[in-house]
Structure formats: structure tokens, C-alpha cells
Amino acid sequence: MASKAKVRDQPDSENFFCMIVTNGRLYQGLALLASLFQVMGNDFFLFIHCVDDESRKLIKKLKYKNLYLIREKKLDKGIRLLKEQRKIHEYCWTLKPAICEYVLTSFPNVKRITYLDSDLYFWGDPRWIFKNQPDCSVLLSNEEKYKPNMNQAALKRRIKITGLYNSGFISFKRDEIGLKSVKWWKEKCLENCKISPEEGLFGDQKYLDELSMLFPGICSITTPGVNIGPWNELKYQFSNVNDSIFIDDQLLIFYHFSGLRVISEDKIQSVYRGNQKNLPFIYQKYQIELSNVVYLVKNMEPNFYGFANKSDLQKYWN
């Protein structure tokens, strides 16, 4: 685990990421970390904020030199007070822009910070995303909704509720617009971070629709194979070619296993899918990686329990 001085000794780079974990998302967070090592080697740095003591103690045992643990005391007192007032998932959503802003304002060598949801998994190198759009101050992931069995009216309602973008992968450059954008997003999330379609609220995510109207340099990611997930997987044919995963003829960079919960050493369950059959074959690969992580954690801390409970299996909205 790197010290603050060691982080500042890192060369100026865009390959800085951040992630928030709880004890119920730690297995997936470690799988995400493993996937970054697989596609980037050691050419990345990951900031991690742990919401609870259990995950914090375990993360501290990791010996990787390219990890930095952001402690709760580093956050503004106003944010910390919300921990007791909001549901745990709402609090984690609130933290996203706060963690991004903290990194950008605390470490001058971080030229770009990219937030990652813990349920992402990388199959290709994310550096292509930054290389393809180097002039963008903020990079947003489209949440392309492809539901062939849903009528157009229902699909439009879904888009109106959840917004155009997904906040599981969002990247801010350390420039004037990037800093202003993340500060604005943070302030909106501090005001409210619940899901309330009647009020036009969808956690931290719906606010992203407003960014491009408020600031220049806000870009939708154009690199193929980004933010594939349950919302659009039916649009693509998945294949394995020489140990690389493709969707149609494009390399898959990352898949977002949104709504997926780890319920035992060898079983995962989706919150949103009634039918667990006919899933893309990458789910089987992901299950194997998660089983490896559970085994690793058990060896590190036998008493750690990170499997989903009943409340974890509840939908955030219908």
C-alpha cells in the first residue's frame, strides 16, 4: 500500500483510477483490481475508499505498491455526516464525485482521475479510451438501452428515469472544466442522491445529463466495447478469439455486471434478472474470477464475510 508521498512520486499520468468498496462489494472490487492488472500490468494506480472497517482492514493487508487507501477523515465533515442519514447505497453514490475531487485537488501528478464501480470487469485496455479522446475534460459512458422486447414508449420512460449516461465509469481531467464539473456534480449529490422518478432524481447518475449543457468539453465515450451491460448485451454477439473477448467485431474493453451479487463461494445472482439462463459466457468467466477472489480473501482473513444478504438482493427501484 502506497503512502501519500509515494503517490506524489508517481509520474504524471492519466492512468489513475478510484473505487469505493463496502464489505458487500469487496469481492467484486478485488476482481476488478485483478482485471486491471491483467490488461494494464503495473501501469496504473488505484485509489480505494472503504466505507466500513471490515473492508478497510482487509484492503490494508494488500501489498501492492500501486494502491492508496483514502481514509474517511480526509473527506469533508458534511459528507461524513451523511453516512448516518442516507441509505448505504445512496451514501456510496454521494461519495463518487467527492472522492474524484479529493484526488484531483490533493495530487498534482494526477492528470486524470477515472471513477470505477466495483462491479466492472476489464477485458481490454482502458487506455484506448483516453487516447481516442485526449481533448475531453470529462468522459461519460453512454447507457445504451437495447431492449427488443420492450415497446418504445416503455423504453423512453426508462431512459427518462435513469438518464442517458451510466456513472459506473466516469473520467475527469485535471483542468479547469474537469474541476468545475466534478465540483458541480459533488454539490448536486450532496443535495440529494436518492432515486425518485417523480422528482426527476436517479441517485448520482441523472445529474450527468446536465453536464454537457453547463460546461464545454464534456464528451460521450466513442471507443467501442465500453460499458456493455445488462442494458444492451442483447445487441451483441459475444465471442472469444485468442483469449480476447469480442462483441461482434469489436474488442470488449469492460463489462458492467450491474445488479450482480455474490451470494456464496461459487454462486452469483442478479437483482434484476428473474431468469439466470442464457447469459453471455463472460458471466461464467467472471464467476471463476470471483471464486478465486473469495479463496484469496479467506486465506487473508478467515473471518471476513462479504456475501450478499437479503437487503443486498433488493432492487433499488422497479
Residue pairs with C-beta under 8 A, 6 or more apart in sequence:
1 59
1 60
1 62
1 63
1 64
1 65
1 67
1 68
1 69
2 45
2 65
2 66
2 67
2 68
4 68
4 106
6 65
6 68
7 45
7 68
7 107
7 109
8 107
8 108
8 109
10 45
10 109
11 109
12 109
12 111
13 45
13 109
13 110
13 111
13 112
14 111
14 112
14 127
14 130
14 173
15 40
15 43
15 44
15 45
15 127
16 44
16 45
16 46
16 47
16 103
16 107
16 110
16 111
16 112
16 113
16 114
17 36
17 44
17 45
17 46
17 47
17 113
17 114
17 115
17 116
18 46
18 47
18 48
18 49
18 70
18 99
18 100
18 103
18 113
18 114
18 115
18 116
19 29
19 32
19 33
19 46
19 47
19 48
19 49
19 115
19 116
19 117
19 118
20 48
20 49
20 50
20 51
20 92
20 95
20 96
20 99
20 118
21 29
21 48
21 49
21 50
21 51
21 55
21 59
21 118
22 50
22 51
22 52
22 55
22 88
22 92
23 52
23 54
23 55
23 304
23 305
23 306
24 261
24 306
24 307
24 308
24 309
24 312
25 118
25 119
25 306
26 54
26 55
26 58
26 59
26 118
26 297
26 304
26 306
27 262
27 290
27 293
27 294
27 297
27 306
28 118
28 119
28 257
28 260
28 262
28 290
29 48
29 118
30 293
30 296
30 297
31 121
31 286
31 289
31 290
31 293
32 116
32 118
32 119
32 120
32 121
32 122
33 46
33 64
33 67
34 289
34 292
34 293
35 120
35 121
35 122
35 123
35 254
35 289
36 44
36 46
36 122
38 122
39 122
39 123
39 124
39 125
39 126
40 122
40 125
40 126
40 127
42 66
43 127
44 66
45 66
45 67
45 68
46 66
46 67
46 68
47 67
47 68
47 70
47 99
47 103
47 113
48 59
48 67
48 68
48 69
48 70
49 69
49 70
49 72
49 95
49 99
50 56
50 59
50 69
51 83
51 88
51 91
51 92
51 95
54 304
54 306
55 306
56 69
57 301
58 297
58 300
58 301
58 304
59 67
59 69
60 69
61 300
61 301
70 99
70 102
70 103
72 80
74 102
74 106
75 95
75 98
75 102
76 98
78 190
79 94
79 95
79 98
79 190
82 91
82 94
82 190
83 91
86 94
86 193
86 194
87 194
89 203
89 316
90 193
90 194
90 203
91 193
93 167
93 189
93 193
93 203
93 204
93 205
94 189
94 190
94 193
94 204
96 115
96 167
96 170
96 185
96 189
96 204
97 182
97 183
97 185
97 186
97 189
97 204
98 186
98 189
99 115
100 113
100 115
100 170
100 172
100 182
101 179
101 182
101 183
101 186
103 110
103 113
104 110
104 113
104 172
104 174
104 178
104 179
104 182
105 179
108 174
110 174
111 173
111 174
112 130
112 171
112 172
112 173
112 174
112 178
113 171
113 172
113 174
114 126
114 139
114 169
114 170
114 171
114 172
115 167
115 169
115 170
115 171
116 168
116 169
117 167
117 168
117 169
117 256
117 258
119 168
119 256
119 257
119 258
119 260
120 168
120 169
120 254
120 255
120 256
120 257
121 254
121 255
121 257
121 282
121 286
121 289
122 253
122 254
123 225
123 244
123 245
123 251
123 252
123 253
123 254
123 255
123 282
124 225
124 244
124 245
124 251
124 252
124 253
124 254
125 253
126 253
126 254
128 223
128 253
129 139
129 171
129 221
129 223
129 226
129 253
130 139
130 171
132 222
132 223
133 139
133 219
133 221
133 222
133 223
135 217
136 173
136 217
136 218
136 219
137 172
137 173
137 175
137 176
137 177
137 178
137 181
137 215
137 216
137 217
137 218
138 170
138 171
138 172
138 173
138 177
138 178
138 181
138 211
138 215
138 217
138 218
138 219
139 170
139 171
139 219
139 221
140 165
140 170
140 208
140 211
140 212
140 218
140 219
140 220
140 221
141 165
141 166
141 167
141 168
141 169
141 170
141 221
141 226
141 227
142 164
142 165
142 166
142 220
142 221
142 227
143 162
143 163
143 164
143 165
143 166
143 227
143 229
143 231
143 232
144 227
144 231
144 232
144 235
145 155
145 158
145 159
145 231
145 232
146 231
146 232
146 234
146 235
147 155
147 158
147 231
147 234
148 234
150 158
161 197
161 202
161 317
162 202
162 205
162 206
163 202
163 205
163 206
163 208
163 209
164 208
164 209
165 205
165 208
165 209
165 220
166 205
166 227
166 229
166 231
166 256
166 258
167 203
167 204
167 205
167 208
168 227
168 256
168 258
169 221
169 226
169 227
169 254
169 256
170 208
172 178
172 179
172 181
172 182
175 217
177 215
177 216
177 217
177 218
178 217
180 215
181 211
181 214
181 215
181 218
184 211
184 214
184 215
185 204
185 207
185 208
185 211
188 207
189 204
189 207
192 199
192 201
193 203
193 204
194 201
194 203
195 201
195 202
195 203
195 316
195 317
197 317
200 206
202 317
203 316
211 218
212 218
221 227
223 253
224 247
224 250
224 251
224 253
225 247
225 250
225 251
225 252
225 253
225 254
226 253
226 254
227 254
227 256
228 236
228 247
228 252
228 254
228 255
228 256
229 255
229 256
229 257
229 258
230 256
230 258
230 259
230 270
230 272
230 273
231 258
233 280
236 247
236 248
237 247
237 248
238 245
238 246
238 247
238 252
238 280
238 281
238 282
239 245
239 246
240 246
240 281
244 251
245 251
245 252
245 282
246 252
252 282
255 280
255 282
255 286
257 283
257 286
258 272
259 270
259 271
259 272
259 273
259 315
260 268
260 269
260 270
260 271
260 286
261 268
261 269
261 270
261 271
261 308
261 312
261 313
262 268
262 290
262 294
262 306
262 307
262 308
263 269
263 307
263 308
263 313
264 307
265 291
265 294
265 295
266 287
266 291
267 287
268 283
268 286
268 287
268 290
269 276
269 308
269 313
270 276
271 313
271 314
271 315
272 315
273 279
294 306
297 304
297 306
298 304
